[in-house]
Amino acid sequence: MKKSNATLELSKKEMQEYGYQVVDAIVEHFDTQHEKLPVSLATREEMDDLFLEEAPEKASDPQKVLDFVLDKVVSKSTIVSHPKAFSFVPGPSNYISAMADTLATGFNIFSGGWAASPAAAELEIVTLQWLLKIFGFPAKKGGGIFTSGGSMANLTAIVTARNIKCGEDFSNAVIYLSDQAHSSNIKAINVLGFGKEQIRIIPTTQEFKFSINKLKNAIAKDRLNGLHPFCLIGTAGTTNTGTVDQLSELSVLCKQEDIWFHIDGAYGGAAILSVDGKKMLKGIEKADSLTVDPHKWFFQPYEMGCLLIRNVNHLKGTFTEKPEYLRDVEGNTSEINFYDHGIQLTRRFRALKFYMSVKTFGLSSFRKAITYNIKLAEKTEIILRKSPNWEVISPATLAVINFRFNPIGNDLSEKQLDALNQKISKGVMDSKEALLVTTILHNQVVLRICLINPRTTLDDIKETLNLCATFAE
Ligand SMILES: *Cc1c(COP(=O)(O)O)cnc(C)c1O
């Protein structure tokens, strides 16, 4: 196809040949990804050398473009669903949802309003109902929306909290979060135009939970200063250590103080599907709003976040605008227009992948996978504790564990230990055998692994620890 193509079409046969190759490539990836190296490192110059060009005026052979992309783009991306992708929050994904996304995109289903696609809106209602029930939110009054990710869900929550608690004037409003809260919350607060003096970052305890005493002091002092405490963000599974804040206690405090209680469960919320996780997350059902992030531990491909809300009218009351060009499509109130629940008007059909994967595998599979992940981290902690080389810095918590190389009887200074652990991480990354980077806890450089991939085995971890040790020399 060298001539220009004003209708942007391929013949049926060309589409089939092209599409089958795409599916084959994806299947091959799912089937063999564990044999590949997970890490891709490249400089800007190397990437520019490969890709930089002017937008081509002339058409190209579709096969050549596809081959180039499969060879150069896909193969040079870090494999976040690899069993040895331990860092950040991995994206284990699943094949059914990948295909569901392909369908949603292939049919380009508009998921903004009821009138454009009642089935898409209904599936969003149904899957949100599943999640409301899982998290113990009220089924009738509750509601929510799927977003691009946890960051957008947190932003949507804080806009709602501000609207409900402050109305138009938020000049005196103050928001509270801990020093372990995810950076997306601060980003959202900045986007919303709050000043620095309206944000209270409360220190955490030795175990990385809110210091409740310091929080209470801050609220009381702000009230004395004539300020208006309006929102508190608790975390259900911090990204650093998997720590869950004292959710029940915080909810009582918020009730007493008439403060909106938002819980950021983007990392750890999904753990509620396991018996141990459910215990740890007690109190999560008390939130006014809750962020969960299906593209993390609910095994969905990017992008899928979710905001659940105790009273869906708060979401509607915050986001409903009535422009004249949408007047014919409003429908009745039970027919939800999801553009009234959040920021986006045109939205992709995110609910489909959640729906199809849960229908296909069953919730019991998700429960087993998550339970396996939590236990795997606990087994890893035992291995580390029994070794003379490793020191556990933060114990296995919701499948996250932090540790460092610190052999018995060494006389290294803290600074030298930091450098040594940084060197181990760099060695591992340069080998590309595992994705393993550091974080900082209590001013120490530590290695952090996040084990939410149900296909990661204990052997994968042992091999990686052995590899680490070779870089410690
Ligand atoms: C990952 C994460 C976020 C941000 O979610 P995105 O999907 O990356 O936008 C927010 N909060 C916590 C606790 C997270 O772990």
The ligand as a Tripos MOL2 file, in Angstrom:
@<TRIPOS>MOLECULE
LIG
   15    15     1     0     0
SMALL
NO_CHARGES

@<TRIPOS>ATOM
      1 C1          0.0200    3.1920   42.0120 C.3       1 LIG1
      2 C2         -0.6140    3.9950   43.0880 C.ar      1 LIG1
      3 C3         -1.3290    5.1680   42.7850 C.ar      1 LIG1
      4 C4         -1.3960    5.7380   41.4020 C.3       1 LIG1
      5 O1         -2.1000    4.9090   40.5380 O.3       1 LIG1
      6 P1         -1.8400    4.9520   38.9470 P.3       1 LIG1
      7 O2         -2.6970    3.8470   38.4610 O.co2     1 LIG1
      8 O3         -0.3760    4.7080   38.7500 O.co2     1 LIG1
      9 O4         -2.2540    6.2900   38.4620 O.co2     1 LIG1
     10 C5         -1.9590    5.8260   43.8190 C.ar      1 LIG1
     11 N1         -1.8650    5.3710   45.0790 N.ar      1 LIG1
     12 C6         -1.1850    4.2550   45.4090 C.ar      1 LIG1
     13 C7         -1.1450    3.8050   46.8400 C.3       1 LIG1
     14 C8         -0.5260    3.5280   44.4220 C.ar      1 LIG1
     15 O5          0.1820    2.4260   44.7440 O.3       1 LIG1
@<TRIPOS>BOND
     1     1     2 1
     2     2     3 ar
     3     2    14 ar
     4     3     4 1
     5     3    10 ar
     6     4     5 1
     7     5     6 1
     8     6     7 2
     9     6     8 1
    10     6     9 1
    11    10    11 ar
    12    11    12 ar
    13    12    13 1
    14    12    14 ar
    15    14    15 1
@<TRIPOS>SUBSTRUCTURE
     1 LIG1         1 GROUP 0 **** ****
